């Protein structure tokens, strides 16, 4: 089964990491899927996918359109419309030449241009939605734009969580993101952690953005009991024009003695080696919560909000702890409970490892393979 996968960017970010791991799972599970990845730019994703033995092509998209923010995209700038139509025509040519069985789009932008190109080439198209199509997440203009496009363009829609599914009003299938692919843990085995360090490290992993809640994380650390000598760690940097927020966070961290900021290269097991707890502090419901699964798959207990994808992943008291979303006092309370109870810590570490098995790449790849065989209209393109 020949499938062309599409993404408009090649940065090492959430959706792109998830795509890489899906492709790794398809390879490791030895499915009959023959993937081709077509990207709108060159970058880390292209290199890492090529290392899997997957063919990668770069069909450059105009930078002014590829880098448009969500707010700018919703206004439909004329230049972006022109760039997109031109790109659709070029991509159509590749699809007619390759004659794939299916096109799989991995982002909102690639969902638009990929669906149009696939329709013109006579190929069924799957739009993999990794974002909640909701006003609190995308803003009202972009939400109003995306909903009719999702209703009209793709042959089928795939979502990463129930939280995402609930924001889209048509029949879908759900396949979660995978973790534990070979590049990061060749043996795919982690051991439970019996206790936190004497000075535990509490980390938030993710890009610097207001909705990711670095400010909430810092608020919670300030509310921890005085006798709890925890250290904070922010792993990530700003993307997509959020440098002003990141600068504010950095300034606040500079005024503290127990918190630091570090870069994140994507090697999760290495980044979490000395981390005792991972927090998800998002102030809006997460579509999935990839870092949450990565943490529990490495034996690191997690504390997550009671909404969105993370709340679907974590079973409170078994594979993590849940706090009231947006409430730093509730988050601080859960952290104090976890770090002050060795038995609870060990139990959650072991329970998280068990829960992470559901996100093994080969299992996810098998679910994906079943899904694509059921996509309506799957056939070769017209000549």
N, C-alpha and C positions, 0 to 999 in steps of 0.2 A: 504494500500500500504506500504509494508515494504521497507525502504530505509536505506542502510548502508552508513553513512557519514564518510569520512576519512580525517585525517590531520596528518602530521608527527610530529608536535609540539603541546604543550599544554600551551604555554605562552599566556599572555593577550595582544595580539598585534592586528593590524588592521584586517587582514583576519579572525583571530580567534574570535574577537569581532563580526564581521559581521556574522559568522557562528552561534554563540550563539544567536544572535538576529533573525536569520532566524528560528532557532529551537523554540525560544520563540514565534514567530509569528505563526508557525504551530500549536503550542499548544493552543495559545489563540484563534485562528480562528477555533479551533475544526475541523480541517481537518481529513481526513481518513489516513493521513500519520503516520506510526509507525516507528520512527527513532531509529537507533542504531549508536552510535558514537564509532569508533575505532581509537585510538590515538597511535602514536609512542613513547609517553612518558607520564608520569603522570605530573600534574601541575594544575594551576588555572583554565584552561578551563574545565578540567575534573570535577572539583568540582562544578563549576557554572552550567555546563550543567546537572549534576546529580540533582542539586537543582530544575531544571525544571521538573523533573520526567522522564527524558530521560535516557535510559540505556547507560552506558559508559563502554567500555573495553579498557584496555591498552595492546597493543601488542608491547613490547619494540623493538625499532630499535637500532642498534648499534650507540652509541653516535658519533663515528668518522664519520659516514655517515650522520646521522641526522643533525649534526651541520656544515656540509660543506658549505662554502660560495658559492655564485653564481659563482665566478671565478673558484674556485676549482672544483665545480660540472661540469663545462663546459669541464674540462680536462679529465673527466671520469677516475678517479683513479681506478686501478684494485680492490683494497680492497672495494671501494664503489660499484662497479659493483657486486662483490661477495655478499656483504651485502644485496644489493637490490634484487638480485635473490633469496637469501635465505628468505628474508622477503616476497617476492611475493608468494613463495610456502606456507609459513605459513598462509598468508592472504587468499590464495585460499582455504585452508582447512576450515577457518571460513565461507567464503562465501558459500561453498558447503554445510556446515552444516546448515547455517541460511536460505539459499534459498531465498534471497531477490528479490524483483521486480527490484531493481535498485541500483547501486552504485554511490555515489556522492563524487567526490574528491575536496578538498578545497584549495589546494596549488599546486605549480609546482611539488614538489617532490612527493606528494601523487598522483598527476595526472599521473605520470609515473608508479609508482609501483601499484597504484590502478587500472589503466586501464589494465595493464598486468594481474593482479590477477583476475579481473572481466572477462576478455576475457577467461582465462583458466577455470573459473568456469561457463562460459556460461551465464553471466549476463550483460545486457546493462549498460554502464557507461557514466556518465556525468562528464565532466571536467569543473569545475567552474574556469574560468580564471579571476584572480583579479589583474594581472600585465599586463602592456603594453609589448607586445612581440616585442620590438624594441631595436636597438643597443644602443641608448642613455640611455636606462633604464636598460637593462640586460647586455649590452656588446655584441660585435659581436659573440664570440664563443657560448655563451649560446643561443642567438637568433637563430643562424643557427642550433643548436641542437633541440630547442623546436619546431620550425615551422613544420618540417616533423613529429615529434611525435604527434603534435596536429592534423595533417592531417590524420594520420593513426590509432591512438589508440582509441580515444573516440567514443562512439555512437553519442554523441551530445556535443556541447560546449555552455556554459552559460557564459555571460560576465556581468560586473558590470556597464559598461558605454559605450557610443559611442566612447570615446577616446581609450578604450581597444579594442573595436570591429574593429576599423580602422587599427589596427596592425596585425590582423589575417585574412587570406584570404579564409575563408569558411563561409557558412551560419551558423548563430548563433541566439540565443535569448538573450535578455537583461533583467535582473532583478536587480534593484539597491539594495544597502545595506539598511537595515532598521535601524531606531533609535526609541527611546521612548519606549523601552520594559519595562516591569513591574519592574524589579529590580532597575531601576534608576529613574523612575517617575511613581509611582503607579497610580496617577490620570491622567497621560498623558496630562496634561494641564499646560502651562506656560503663563505668562502675558506679554504683550508688556512693554518695558522699555521706559519711557518718555524722559529720558535724561541721559547722562553719569555723573559719579561722578565729583566733583570739581577737583580732581586729577585722571583722568581716567587711568584705567589699560588696556594696550594693550597686548594681549597674543598670543603666538604661542604654540600650543599643538601638540606634536609628538616626536618621538624618535630623538635623536641627530644623525644626519647623514648629510654629505655634501650636498646631493641633496634636503634635507628638508629645507635648506636655513636659518638656524639660523644666519649665518653671514650676509645674506641679510637683515634679520629682524633688526639686530643691526645697520647695515648701515643706514636703513631707520629711525630708532629712532634718530640717530645722526643728521639727516637732518630735523627734525621737527622744526617749528618756535620756537624761543627762548621763547616766551611768553606762549607756550603750555606746561603745566606742566604734561605731560603724563609719566606714569611709565611702564616699560616693564616687562614682565613675560614669562619665558620659562618653560613650563611644559613638562617634559619628561627626558629620560636618554638614554644612548648609548646601542645599541644591535648589535649583529652580527659583532663584531670586529671593531667597530667605536669609540673606546675609545680615540684614539689619537685626532680625530676631536673634540670630546666632551671636552677634556682637553683644547684645544685651545679656545673653546667658553667660558669655565668656567674662563679661565685666562682673557679673554677680559671683561667678566661681572664683575669680581672682580675689574677691573680698573674703573668701572663706579659707579655712586651713585644712579641711577634711575632704575636699572634693576636687577632682581634676578632670580634664577633658583629654581624650586621646583619639587618634585616627583609627579607622576600622578598615582593614584590607579585604575582608570577606572570609578569612580563615577563622571560622566560628570556634572550633575546638581550641585553637591557640588563644583566641581573644578571651575565652571564658575560663581558661585554665586556672586563674587565680581569683575568679569571681565567685562569691558565695550565694548571691541572690540576683535574679534578673527581674526588673520591674517593667511592666507596660504602663505608661502614664498618659496614654492618649486621652485627650479631652473630648474627642468625637469617636463614635464607634468605629473600630478598625474593621476593614473588610475581611481580613484573615487573622494575621498575627504570626507571621513567619518566625520572628525572633523568639516568640514564646515556644514554638515547637523546637527550634534549634537549641534553646536553653535546656528544656527537659530531656532532649535527646542526648545531651552531654551531662546529665545528672545534676543540673543546677536547678534548685527550686525556684518557682516563679510566683509573683504576686501581680494579679491582673484586675482590670475593672470588670464590673458585672454587666457588661454589654458588648455587643459586637462579636467578631470572630474569636478573640481570646477567651471569652466566656463560654464558647462552644468547645474549645480545646481543653480547658481546665475544669476538672471536677473538684470543687472546693473541699479541702481536707484530705483529698486522695492524691491528686497530681499537682496541686498548687493551692494558693489561697486567693480569694476574691474579695475586693473592696468596693465601696460605693464609688462609682465613676465620678471623677472630677472633685473628689473630697480628699484633700491632703491629710486631714486628721484620721480618716478611715484608713488611708494608705499607711500612715505612720503606725497606727495601731496594729495592722497586720504584719508589718515588718518587725515590730517589737515582739509579737507573738512568735514569729518564726525564728528569729535570732535568739530568743530567750528560752527555747524549748528544743533541746537536742533530739529527743525522741521524735517530735513532730518534724524536725528538719530531715532526719534520716528517712522517715516514712514518706515524706513528699518527694525526696530525691529518688527513691526506689519506685514510687508510684508514677512519677513523671517519665521515667525510663520505660515503664510498661506502656503508658499511654502513647509514647512516641512511636511505638511499633506501627500504629495505624498510618503513619506518614512515611513509611519506607518507600524509596523510589520505585522499587519493583512492584510493590502492591499498588501504588498510585498509577504506574504505567499500565498495569493490567486493567484497572478501572477505566483508564483513558481509552485503551484499545477497545473495550466493550462499547464505550460511548460512541467512538467514531464510526463503528460499523453500523450504527443506527441513525446516522445523520441522513435526513431526507434528501433524495436526489443525488446521492453520491454516484457519479459516473464520470467518464472521460469527457474532456471539453470538446466542443465542436471544432472542426478543422477550419 
